Each structure stands twice: as structure tokens, then as C-alpha cells.
Amino acid sequence: MRDLAYLKLLSKEYPTIKEATSEIINLSAICGLPKGTEYFFSDLHGEYEAFIHLLRSASGIIREKIRLTFGHLLSEDEQVCLANLIYYPVKNLESLRKQGGYTRDWQRITIYRLVQICKEVSSKYTRSKVRKKMPREFAYVIDELLHVDYDDENKELYYSEIIHSIIDNDVADKFIIALCELIQNLTIDNLHIIGDIFDRGPRADIIMNELMHFHDVDIQWGNHDISWMGAAAGSVACICNVLRIAISYNSFDILEDGYGINLRPLSMFAARVYQDDPCSHFVPKILDENIYDAVDPGLAARMHKAIAIMQFKVEGAIIKRHPEFLMDDRILLEHVDFDKGTVSLDGREYPMLDMNFPTVDPKDPLALTPEEETLLRTLRASFMHSDLLQRHIKFLYSHGDMYKCCNSNLLYHGCIPMKADGSFDSIKTEDGIYYGRSLMDYFNTQVRNAYLMPEGSPQKQWGLDLMWYLWCGARSPLFGKSKMATFEHYFIEDKATHKETMNPYYSLSVKEEYCDRILEEFGLPKEGSHIINGHVPVKLKDGETPVKAGGKLFIIDGGLSKAYQATTGIAGYTLIYNSHHLALAEHKPFHPDQESTPKVHVVEKMKTRVMVADTDKGRELKEQISDLKALVAAYQAGDLKERAE
């Protein structure tokens, strides 16, 4: 017998045996359906056009549904046109009107075709679930059209009359748009974003807007996300880092137009302090042109250098506060010989490429000038008071974590820090020693403290410093490299100093035994479980594969960011997990005016079809069924009284 107090609470929702029994039947029926399709994306890096296209096209699966449904009836060009209509209905309807093709016949045929595709993608869901996803104004009509019996002549006539009525009442365009959006909505049941929404690409803010409107999404934070989260929480080091990266990739639109960050104080400071410095090693990469906030490249280079120098100073202060981070060797401003123009690194001296440091005191290299201190306070206030940025960051907190266990899959962005012998590496703090899962849980707590604890409290400051460490620390699960060689890239020509050695995890995890060790650490069975992570682009053109460790590990960062595509040879991956199989969609570089349907290939077939009952959701439903059966038993035994209907 369940706790009677709990059953009393449950009885408020199901006050009679009839209602409780009805819900048992409903939940049991749901358990008997095929599982919904899960989509896994990683390392979006602000590439909003490419990501939104992948989302609307379900990484090529909608195109495949069209082929299966109409491949024997429609030409390749007609299938492409139908697919593009589903992805971008408003734009395509406007184009069709201008071309004179928006006729009654086209409307009738198109509605019929869209209904057939909608039937195909909704077949694995309950009628109730599909109806909840329908726009209210057309819910009844769409529901009727999806369940027409074509063997019944009267029903077929009824179907035709509905379509004619839609066209006669001039709502065909609204109805077509509603059907297209419903198809998109039904094709992806759950969306998993495995880190790095931000940086490099032009508009991560537009991606965040899209994610906030998606029906079921979770996010595993990446180091670039953490940097923005730290900036929004008030970490000056993270603010400097976010600005430095955005300026270095010419991403002024996201800062000023997207989030309303006031860069004028920084531009005025940089223009004055570095007016005679060409800052040639700080010229930004122009991967995307700014639409709203074009900045002269010379000024951008000066802004870039100004914020980089401030970043090295405030990072050095964090390292000095926390000797437990073991990062003293990263305070490189203190290793510069300002007389000789060299820097000492790993016991060797290297000539500096640039020795113009008007704001650096050789006797106290980490000291901020009064003007720098004022500027950083101003920039911090701008980040803290950006309404849209704060809304986006709250969403990252409410829908995000360091990792997620879901349907026998372990999701995280970077790595589980390991030693060369395969044991888990640890971090020692005042709170204890953490490794493996406990390390991830500890960081999870501290990341939340950084945002939620009161301003000025020790807990908040510790959390903020740890968020910076998560960005670039050697034992950070989100970074997983020996160092962040930013200083070396700017100031040392010898490329050997630029090398960032990967954590042993990356060489060990390609072997099944180490994947099994990690899965066990997180409470998942060895058989049938997978690790899914991103962070490191898969160089397909060099023969690398995203599937490793005998199919237990998927690394799905294939380079959606334009910055990586020359290296990887592709534009990223989507991992797709439906009731039949796991499949990888291999993205092509996105061009708005070109067909870019990903190439999808199955990488693992399920031994039997996976039903809702076999999933985490199914286990929840079974618990609910058990509770409802206990409620019915309590009613029948007289322990609880039914309320009159």
C-alpha cells in the first residue's frame, strides 16, 4: 500500500475509480507506442542559419519521409520543392505568389501532400499528443484530415469538402503554414544540445531564441557556453574572454544588436591607448560580415588587443587567488622580460612578436590601470543589465547541466578527466576531493552558485572563479587540454608553443574498456549504452570517424562552425535515435540557395524495436501506473472515498 497521504494528494487529480482507471489505460497505451525520435547536436558555435535549417529539415529526415511517401509519384525537383515548403513555408508561399503559381489546384494538391506527410510523421504518437501540438484554430480540421478512411466514399467526399472550404474561405496559406510547422514539430520529439552554442559564428542569440521556443530540449554545457554564463553572472575574466573571442571573429552584431552590450567605452579606450599601434597580430578573422554593427578592422584590432591584455591581467589574479588550480605557469605577463623583449616559457626564452604594452607596468604586470578598472566595471554592468542575455542564460540554467543520462546514453560536452593509467583525475578543494561523476556533480553545483548566490558572497566568488576554470583549466571536463595557448598564439612565433595537449581521456576513450568504466561510473549498463559528446571536431577528410570504441562512443562535433570546415571537410553531424536505429546525418556546408540535405547512414540497429516502455519516460509512466493502481485499490478497500462526479 502506498503512503496514504500521497494517495490523498493523487486523489485530487483522479477523484474516482473511473478516472484513475481511464488514466491507467491511457498510460499503458502510451507505453506500447514506439519511442519518439531524439536528435543530438553539438558545437553549434553561433551558426544560426545552418542550425535552423537542420532543425526545420530534421537533418534530412523530412526529405526522406517525402521520398518514401511520394518517391514513386513525384520527380526529384518536385520532392525538393515540397521539402523546402515544409522548411520555410512563409518564404516559399510569398515566392510562389510572385511567380503566379499560387493557384487553387496547387493549394488543393499541396494540402493533400502535406496531410500525407503529416500522417507519416505522426503515426508513432497518440492522437491526443498530436492534437496538443496542433495550432488551436485548425486543430479540429487537421485531426479530421489525418484520420480519414479512404475506403469510405462518404468520408472521402467529406475530406474533399474540407479542403475546398479551406480554399474558398481564403485561409489556405495559414493552413499550409500550420501543417508545415506541425510536420517540423512532430519529426523531432526530443532535442539534445551537447554544448557550445556560443562563439565563432555570427548569432548565437538567434539560436537561443529558437531553442527557447522548442517543445522539448535539454543542453549539456560546453566551455564556450560556460564562458558566456560566467560573463552574465558577473565574472570579469569571462566578460573579457567573451568580448575577446567575439571581436576576434568580427561578431559585433551579437554583442551590440543582439544583446545591447555597449562597446563604445572599449572602442574609445582602445583607439586612444593604441592609436599608434597597428595591432597587426590582433586583426579579426572575417568569416561573416556584420549587418548592423560594422566596425573598421583597424579599430577592431585595437579593441581586440586592449581586451586581451585586460584578460591576461584578471586571469592572472584568479590564478594567484587559487594555487590549487596549479596554473602558475599561465601567468605569462610576469614571465616577460620587458628589457630584452622575450618571454620565458617551460624553461626556454622566446622573442616576443609584440612589445607595445602601454597599460602594463613591468614592475607589476597584473595591475590594472585606473582607466582599465573603470572600463571593466562599465562592461560588467552592461552584461549584467542585458535583459535578453539574462533571459537566455536563465534558460541555459533551467534546461542545462554538466551531463545527462538519458535512455542509456551518457551525454556531456568534453570529457571525464583521466590520468594516463586510465584512472579518473581528481580536483581537491576545501570541500573535498572530486573525480568522475562526483566531479561533474560538484561543478554543476558551483556553476549554479555563481549565478544564484548573493552578490559579494564567498560562495558566488568561488563559483565565478570555477566557471573561468571550466573554460580553460587542465582538469576541466569542458576543456580537457593541458593549457589554453591564447598568449602564445598572439605573441610567440614558434608554433610548437601553441600546442595544447589533449587529456588522456581522448586517447583512452576510443577503447571499449574505458568507455565501460565511464558508463559504470555514471550508473549505466555496459551493454546497450553509449557516450555521446562533442568538443573535438572529427576530421573526416583525414579518415577519422565519429563512431569509436566499437560503437560505444559518438563524437559528433564535425565542424558546423565555418572556422573548422576546412579542417574537417564536412559541416558537423546530427545523431538521430529512433525506435529502429541510431543514425548519423553528415552535414554539408550550408548555403541558403543550394540543396544541402545531409547524408544519413545507420550506425546501429536495435535488436528489437524500442518502445516507450523501454525508455526513461516509460519507467516514469510505469511508476505512475503503479501509483494509480494503488489509488484504485485504496478506493476499493474504503481507505479513501470517491468524490461524486
N, C-alpha and C positions, 0 to 999 in steps of 0.2 A: 504494500500500500504506500503510495506517495505521501509526502508530508501534507497533512490536511490543510494547513494554512496556504500552501502553494496551490492546492486544488481549488480552494475557495477563490483565489485570485483568477485562476483559469476559468472558473465557472461564470465569471462576469462576462467573458467573451463568448462562452458556449453555455448558455443557461439551461439547456435542455438536452436530454439524451439524443433527440433527433438531430440537433445542430452539431453536437460533438461527433455523432456517428457519420453525419454528412461530411464533416471535415476529414475524418479518418479515411473515408472512401476517396475524397479528393486528393489527399496527400499520398495515398497508396497508388493512385493512378499516375501521379507525377513521378513517383519512384520508378514506374515501369516505362517511362519515356527514355529515348536516347539522350545522353548528356549534351548540353549546349556546346557550341564551338568557342574555344578560348584562343585568343590571339596574344602573342608575346612580341613586343617591340623593345628595342634597346638603342640608346645613343642617338636620339633624335637631333640633338645639337642645333635647335632653332630652325631646322629646315621645314618650315611650316607648309609650304606648297606641296612638297613631296609627301610629307606625313599625312596631310589632309586627303591627298589623292589616294594614298594607301588605305586610309580609314574608310573612305567612301566606296572604294572599289573592293574592300575586304581583301586586299593584297592579291587580286586576280580571281578570287573565288566567285564573285558575281559574274565575271566573264565566263567562268567555267559552267556556272548554272545556266547561263544563256545558251552556251554551246550544247549542253545536254538536253535542254528543253526544245531548242529551235534549230539545232545544227543541221537537221535534215530538211528544214523549210527555208531558212534564211541564208543569204550569202554572207561571206566573211565581213564585207563592208556594212551590211545591214545589222549584223551582230555587234560590230564595233559602235555603230550609231546608237543602238539600243542601250549598250553599256554606258556610253557617255551621257545619255539622257538620264540614266539612273544616278550616275555620279554627280552630275551638275544640271539638274532639271531646269532651274530658272534661266541660266545662261543659254542652254540649248533651246528652250522654248522661244526666247527672245530672238535668237538667231534664225529659227525656223520661220517666225512671223515675218522677219525682214526679207527672207528668201521666198515668201509666198507659199510655203509648204504646210502651213498650219490649217489644213482642211478638215472638214467633218469626217471624211474617210480616214485620214491619218489619225485623228483623235480616237475614232472607234477602234481601229486596228491596234493602236498603241495601248489603249486601256486594256484591251483583251490580252495583249502580250505581257503587260506589267502584272496583270492579275495571275497569269500562269507562273511567272517567276516568283511572285509573292507566295503562291501556293507551295512552290518547291521549297523555298527557304523557311516557311512556317510549319512545315509538316512535322517537325520534331517537337513542337511546343503544344501545350494545351490551348484550347480555343480561348480560354479565359486570359492566358498570358498574352496571346497575340492581340486580343481585343484591348488590353490595357495599354499596349504600345501604339494603338491607332489614334490618329487625331480625332478629338471628340465629335467634330462636325460631320465627319464621314464614317464614323465607326460602324454604324448600323449597315450602311450601304456596302462597305468593304467586307464586312462579315458575311453578308448575304452572297456577294460575288465569289468569295473564297469557298463557299460550301454549296455551290450549285450542282445539282445532279444532272449531268448532260444526257443521261439516258431517259430522262423525263422530259417529254416535249413541252409540257406546260412550264416546267422550270426553265427550260432553255429560252422560251419566249419571254418569261419574266426577266431573265438575265439581259436579253436584248433591250427590253423596255427600260431597264435601269440605266443602261449605257446611253440610250437615246435621250433619256430625261436629263442626264448629266450634261450632255452636249447642248440640248435645247435650252437649258437654263444658264448657259454661259459660265459654268463652273468647271469645265473640263481641265483648264490649266491648273486650277487649285487641286483638283482631284488627282491629276497626273503627278504633281509635285508631292502630294501626300503619299501616293503609292511608292514613289521613288524613295522617299525618306523612310518609309516603313520597311522596304526591302533592305536598305542600308542598316537599319536598326536591328532587324531580325537576323542578319547574317553573322554578326559578331555578338555573342552572348556575354562574354567577359573579356575585358581588355587589361592586359598586364604591361606596364611600362617599367622596364628594368634599368632605369637610371639614365641620367644625363640628358635631360630635356633642354638644358640651357647651354649657351656659349657657342662660339664659332659661326653658327648660322645667323640669319638676319633677325628673326622674330619669334623667339621662344614664347613671348607673351600671347601670340595668336594661337600657338599650340595649347597653352594653358587654358585659354578661353574655350577651345574645342573640347578639351578633356573635362572641363567643369560641366559641360552640357551632355557628356556621355552617360549612358544609363548605368553602367557597372564597370568601374575602373579602379585599379589599385596601382600604387607606384612604389618601387624599391629605389630609394635614393641613390644617386650617383655622386661622385665627388664634385662635379660641376653644380649639381642641384644644391648640395650642402653649402657650397660657397655662397650661392645666392640666398639660401635660407639664413646663413650666418650674417650676411650683409643686412637683410631685412630685420634681423634680431638685434643688430647694433654692433657687430664685430667690425672694428675699423680695418683690421687686416683683411677680412673678407670683402669689405667695401672696396679697398684698394685693388684687390685681386679681380673682382668683378669688373671694375672700371678698366683696369689694365687690359684684360682679355677682350672686352667689348671694343675698346679703342684700337687694339692691335688688329682686330678683324673688321675695322671700319663699321661697327654695328651701332651707329649713333641713333638710328631710328628706334631701336628697342629702349634705349636709355631715355631719350627726350620725348619722342612721340608716344612710345608705349607706356612708360612708367612715369613720365614727367620729372625725371631727375634733372635738376638744374646744373648744367655743366659750365655755365658762364664763369663762375668764380675760378674753376680749374683752368679754363682756356685763357682767362686774363692773367692768371698767375704764371702759367707756362709761357705765354707769349712774352711776358716781361723778363722772367728769370732766364729763359733760354733763347732770348731774341737773337743772339749772335751764334747760336749753336744749330747746325743743320740737323742734328739728331738722326744722322743717316742710318744708324742701327735700330731705329725705332719707327721707321716708316711702316704704316699699317698695310696688311695684306688686303687687297681689294677683290674679294670673292663675290660680293654683292654690292651694288650701288645703293646708297641711301636715297629714299624717295622724298622724305620730309626734311631731313637734317643733314644736308651735305656740308662737310667740313673740309677746308683746304688741307691737302695731305701734309704740307709743311707744318701747319698748326697742330694737326692730329699727331704728328711725330713728336712735337714738343710736349703735348699733353700726355702722350704715352710715356715719355721719359720721366716727366715730373711725377706721375702717379707711381711708376715703377720704383723710383728712388724712395718715395714715401713708404711704399710697401716693404722694401727691404729693411727700412728702419723699424717699422712697427712689428714686423715678423721677428726681428732680432730681439725686441723687447719681450715678446711672448716666450721665445726660447730661453732667455735669461730667467724669466719667471718660473720656468718649468724644466729644470735639469733632467727630470725623469723622462722627458721626450727624447733625450740622447741626440740632440740636433745641434750641438755647439759648432760643429764643423760647417753648418749652413749660415752662420753669421759672417758672410764673406766681406761685407764692408769693413769689418775690423781686421781683415787679412790683406787689405790693400796697402801697398807701400806708396804713399802719395808723392814721395820724392822720386822714386825710381820708376813709377808708372807700371808697377807689376802687382800681381795678386798671388798669394800663397795658397795652394790647393793640394791636399794629400801629400804634403812634403815637397812639392815642386813649385817653382815660381813660373808664372806665365805673364807675358806682356798684356797689358790691358788695351782693348781696342778703342776705348774712350776714357779720357781722364778729366772731362769737364764736369765737375761736381760743385756748382756754386752754392748749394744748400748743405753740403756735408762738411762738418768740422773734423779735420784729421785727428784731432785730439779726442773727440767724442763722436765717432761716425754715426751712431744711432740716435743722436739727439735731433729732435725735430726743431726747426726754426719756429719762432712765434707765429709767423705767417702760415707755415705748414700746419701747425696746430689749429689755427683758426679755420683754415680751409677744410681740414678733416672734420671738424665739428659741424661745419656747414653742410658738407656732403653727407655726413651721418644723419643729420636732421632731414635731408631730402629723401633718403632711403626710408627712414622711419615713418615719414608722413606721406609716402606714396600710397594712396588708397588702393589702387589696382594691384600694386606689388604685394601689399599686405594681404589682400584677398587671395591672391594666387599662392602665397606662402602658407596661409592658413589651410588652403586646400591640400597642399603638399603634406602638411602635418596630419590633417584629418584622414587622408587617403593613402598615406605613405608610412613606410617602416624601413629599417635596415635590411630586412629579409622577410620572406613569406613562404610558408609551407602550404601548398595548395594542390589537392588531388594527386598526391605522391610526387609532386615536383617541388624542388627547393629553389627559390628564386632569390638572387642577390646580384648586385651590380658588378663588383670587382672580384674579391677573393676571400677566402678564410686564411688569414696569415699563418704560414707554416715555416718550420725550420727545415734545413736540408735533409734531416733524417726522417722527415715525414710527420713529426710531432707538431702539435699546434703551438705557434708562437704566442707569447703572453705579453700583457702590459700590466705593470704594477703601479697602482695608485694608492692614495691614502685610504681608499675604500676597500682595497683588496687586490688580488691578482686575478686577471680575467683572460680567458682564451676560448677559442672555438665559439660555441653558441653563447656562452656567458659573456664573451667579449662583445658580440653583436647586441645582446640584450643591454649591456652596460652603456654602450654608445647610444642605443635607442633612447634610454632614459635621459642621458645627458643632453642629447640634441633637443629633447622636449623641454628640459630645464632651461636651456639657453633662451628659449622663446617665451616660456611661461612664468619663470621666476621673476620676482620684483627687480626693477632696475636698481643696480648698485649692490645687489646681494652677492655674497661669495659664490653661491650655487650658480647664479646666472653667469658670472665671470668665468668660472671653471668650465661651464657648458660652452660658452663662446670660444674659449681657447681650444677646447677639444674639437669644436667644429672646424677651426682652422687646421688643427692637426689631421682631422679626417680628410681635408683637402690634399695634404701633401706629406703626411708622416709616413715613415718607412713601414710601420706596422698597422697602418690604416687599412681596414678591409675595403675601403672605397678607392684607394690609390694603389697600394701593393707594389711599390717600386722603392729602390734604395734612396732616391732623392728626387726632388723636383729641380731640374737643372736650369731654371729660368735665368739666374745670374750668369751662368756660363754661356748660354746662348747669346746674351746681349754683349758680353764683354771679353770673351776668350775665343780666339780663332780656332784653336786646336779642338777638333770635333771629338776627340777621344774623351775630353772632359764633359761632353754633352750626354754621354751615355747614362741611361737610367736603368739599373739592373733590376730585372723583374723578381718579385718574391718567389721562393721555391715552389709555391702553390702552382704556378703556371706550368712548370715542367712536370710536377708530380701528379697533378690532377688529370693528366691525359691517360693515366693508368687506372684501371678499374679498382684496384685495391685501395687507392687513396680516395677515390670517389665514394666507395663503400664506407670508408672511415668517416668521411664528412656526413654522409647521409645518416649513419648511425648516431653521430653526434647531435643531429637535429631530430632524432626520433622517427626517421623514415626507414622503411624496409629496404634492404639491398635490392631485392627483386622488384622490377617494375617501376622503380623510382628514377628520377632524373635530376640533374643540376642544370639550371638554365641561368647563364649570366652573360654580360657583355663586356664593356670597358676596353677590350683589346681588339682592334679591327682584324678580321680574318682576311689574309692576303690570298684570295682565291687565285689570282693570276700567278702566284708563286707556288701553287699546288696545295695550299692549305685547305682544310675542310672545317666547317663549323661543328661537325659531329666527331666527338672524341671519346676515348675510354670505352670502346665497344658499345657506343650508343647511350652511355650514361651521362655524358656531359655535352651540352649545347652552348657554344659561344656565338651569340647572334649579333654581335657588332660587326657588320660587314662594311661600314662606311657610308651611312646615309649622309653624313656631312660631306660637302664638296671638298673640304680640306683633305679628306682621306682617299677620295675615289681614284686618284692617280696611283696610289699605293696598293689599294685593294683590288682594283679592276672591276668592282661592282658598286652598288649603292645600298648595301645592307641586306638584312634578312627579316622576314617575319616567320616565327614558328607558329604553326597552326595545329591545334589539338582538338579533333572532333571525336565522335563516338567510334569511328573506324580506325583512325591512324594519327600519327604525328607526321606533319609535312613541313618542309621548308620552302618558303617563297623567296626566290632570289631576285632582288630588285634591280631594275635598270636605272641609270641616271635619269632623273626626272626632267622632262622638257614639256612645257604646257601644251604645245601644239603637236606633240608626237605621241603615238601609241606606245605606252610603256607598261603593258601588262607583265607582272613578274612571272618568272618560270617556276612552277610549283612541282616539287617531286616528293614522293612519300619516302620517309626515312625509317619509319617503324609502324608495322601493322599490329593492331591489338589482337590478342588471341581470340577474344570474343568481343562482341560489340559492347561498348561501355555505356551502361545505363545510368540514369540519375541516381539510382540506388547505390551505385558503386563509387559515388563521389563524396566529397566532404559535405556538400549540400544534402545528399541523400542520407548521410548519417544523422544530420540535424533533423531531417524530416522523420526519420525512424524514431528518434527520441521524442519528437512531438507526437507521433502516433502512439507511442508507448504511454506518454502522459495523458493523452485523450482517452485511451482505453482505461487507464486508472480512474479518470474522471467519470466515465460511464459506469465503471464498477462501483464507485462511491455513490452515484445516484441510485443504482440498482440495490445497493445494500442499505440505503437510507441514511448514510453518513452525511450526505448533502441533499438538499431539497431542490428539485427543479423549480424554475420560475415560470410562471404562466406566459405563454407566447402572446 
